[in-house]
Each structure stands twice: as structure tokens, then as C-alpha cells.
Amino acid sequence: MRELIDKSIFDLFDALFLNIRDLADSFIADAQALAAIFMMLYFAMEAYKMMVGDEPLRYMALFRPFALALVIVFWGGFVDAVNFPLPW
């Protein structure tokens, strides 16, 4: 296939891929920071409601945003774990 397409086209695609990857890395870093901040705010609000006594103690209300934030913060490891081939 490389013989049919000019080498400069492949170099262009490689450069574009690296550029897009750098832009996506900065977007992912921003999303990870925002997810951590919002998870802490939600966690604090729900925990405060339970400490004051407005709501009964519910663990799942606290675990769901915590688990979601962990997946987002460790996105690279999560994607590697999902893409890992299973030894069948």
C-alpha cells in the first residue's frame, strides 16, 4: 500500500495524528481536573446532608460519583484495561 501512496502523505498523517493526540491530552487533563473538583463538591454536599440528619446514611449515593471520578481521573489506565486482549 505504501508504494501506491506518496511518503509525504504518510508523514502528513503522522504529524496530524501527533498534533491531535497532544490536543486531546490537554483536553483529557482538563476533564480530569474538573471531574475531581465536581466529585469532591458533590461528595461534600451529600455527606453533609447525611451528617446533619436530613437524609439517612446511604452509601451508594457517595460511591457512584466517586467511582465515576476515579474512572475519569485514571482514564488512560481504564482504556488500557478495556483494550487488553483476553487470553482465551
C-alpha positions as CSV (number, residue, x, y, z in Angstrom):
1,M,0.0,0.0,0.0
2,R,2.9,2.4,0.8
3,E,4.1,2.1,-2.8
4,L,0.8,3.5,-4.1
5,I,0.6,6.5,-1.8
6,D,3.3,9.1,-1.6
7,K,5.5,9.1,1.5
8,S,4.7,12.7,2.2
9,I,1.1,11.8,2.7
10,F,2.0,9.3,5.4
11,D,4.3,11.9,7.0
12,L,1.4,14.4,7.0
13,F,-0.9,11.9,8.6
14,D,1.6,11.0,11.3
15,A,2.1,14.7,12.1
16,L,-1.7,15.3,12.2
17,F,-2.1,12.3,14.5
18,L,0.5,13.5,16.9
19,N,-1.0,17.0,16.9
20,I,-4.5,15.7,17.6
21,R,-3.1,13.5,20.3
22,D,-1.4,16.4,22.0
23,L,-4.6,18.5,21.9
24,A,-6.7,15.5,23.2
25,D,-4.2,15.0,26.1
26,S,-4.7,18.6,27.2
27,F,-8.5,18.2,27.0
28,I,-8.4,15.0,29.0
29,A,-6.2,16.7,31.6
30,D,-8.8,19.5,31.9
31,A,-11.7,17.0,32.1
32,Q,-9.9,15.0,34.8
33,A,-9.4,18.2,36.9
34,L,-13.0,19.2,36.6
35,A,-14.3,15.7,37.4
36,A,-12.2,15.6,40.5
37,I,-13.4,19.1,41.7
38,F,-17.1,18.4,41.0
39,M,-16.9,14.9,42.6
40,M,-15.5,16.5,45.7
41,L,-18.2,19.1,45.8
42,Y,-21.0,16.6,45.3
43,F,-19.5,14.2,47.8
44,A,-19.2,17.0,50.4
45,M,-22.8,18.1,49.8
46,E,-24.2,14.6,50.1
47,A,-22.0,13.8,53.1
48,Y,-23.1,17.0,54.9
49,K,-26.8,16.2,54.3
50,M,-26.2,12.8,56.0
51,M,-24.1,14.2,58.8
52,V,-26.8,16.8,59.7
53,G,-29.5,14.2,59.6
54,D,-31.6,15.5,56.7
55,E,-31.2,12.1,55.0
56,P,-30.5,8.6,56.2
57,L,-27.0,7.2,55.6
58,R,-26.8,5.9,52.0
59,Y,-23.5,4.5,50.8
60,M,-24.4,4.3,47.1
61,A,-25.1,8.0,46.9
62,L,-21.5,8.5,47.8
63,F,-19.9,5.7,45.9
64,R,-21.3,6.4,42.4
65,P,-19.7,9.9,41.9
66,F,-16.5,8.6,43.5
67,A,-16.3,5.7,41.1
68,L,-17.1,7.8,38.1
69,A,-14.5,10.3,39.1
70,L,-11.9,7.5,39.5
71,V,-12.6,6.3,36.0
72,I,-12.2,9.8,34.6
73,V,-9.1,10.6,36.6
74,F,-7.4,7.3,35.6
75,W,-8.7,7.4,32.0
76,G,-5.5,6.1,30.5
77,G,-5.4,3.0,32.7
78,F,-9.1,2.4,32.2
79,V,-8.7,2.5,28.4
80,D,-5.7,0.2,28.7
81,A,-7.7,-2.2,30.9
82,V,-10.6,-2.3,28.4
83,N,-8.3,-2.7,25.4
84,F,-6.3,-5.5,27.0
85,P,-6.8,-8.7,25.0
86,L,-8.4,-11.5,26.9
87,P,-6.4,-14.8,26.9
88,W,-8.9,-17.2,25.5
